[in-house]
Amino acid sequence: MSSITGLSSDFGSQSLALAMTKRANDEQGQQALQLLQGAAQSAQQIQAASPAAKGSATGSLGANIDIQV
């Protein structure tokens, strides 16, 4: 009888650990999604405010880069 109780207790603690791990993973996934959405919004705002977007369709900013080695 004690072996059955031990198995039941072990199963309960493993189930609790699994549930806690799943919850932590879900929260991390939500945080990562929010971070990506914020970065995408920032990129859109920067792109909309850039002079190249407001001016000509073929902006020349950064077209010529001098590199000396």
C-alpha positions in Angstrom: 0.0 0.0 0.0 2.8 2.4 0.7 4.3 1.9 -2.7 1.0 3.0 -4.3 0.9 6.1 -2.1 4.5 6.9 -3.0 3.7 6.6 -6.7 0.7 8.8 -6.3 2.6 11.4 -4.4 5.5 11.3 -7.0 3.0 11.7 -9.9 1.4 14.7 -8.1 4.6 16.5 -7.6 5.7 15.8 -11.2 2.3 17.1 -12.5 2.7 20.3 -10.4 6.3 20.8 -11.8 5.1 20.3 -15.3 2.2 22.7 -14.9 4.6 25.4 -13.4 7.0 24.9 -16.3 4.3 25.2 -18.8 3.0 28.4 -17.2 6.5 29.9 -17.2 7.0 29.0 -20.8 3.7 30.6 -21.8 4.6 33.8 -19.9 8.0 33.9 -21.6 6.4 33.4 -25.0 4.0 36.2 -24.3 6.8 38.5 -23.3 8.8 37.6 -26.4 5.7 38.3 -28.6 5.2 41.7 -27.0 8.9 42.6 -27.5 8.7 41.7 -31.2 5.5 43.7 -31.6 7.1 46.7 -30.0 10.1 46.4 -32.2 8.0 46.2 -35.3 6.0 49.3 -34.3 9.2 51.2 -33.6 10.6 50.2 -37.0 7.4 51.3 -38.7 7.5 54.7 -36.9 11.2 55.3 -37.7 10.5 54.3 -41.4 7.5 56.6 -41.6 9.5 59.5 -40.1 12.6 59.1 -42.2 13.4 61.8 -44.8 13.8 59.2 -47.6 10.2 58.0 -47.0 8.9 61.6 -47.3 11.1 62.7 -50.2 12.0 60.9 -53.3 11.2 57.2 -53.8 14.9 56.6 -54.5 16.5 58.2 -51.5 20.3 58.3 -51.7 21.1 58.3 -48.0 23.8 55.8 -47.4 24.3 55.1 -51.1 28.0 56.1 -51.0 30.0 54.8 -48.1 33.7 55.5 -47.8 35.6 52.6 -46.3 39.4 52.8 -45.8 41.4 49.8 -44.6 
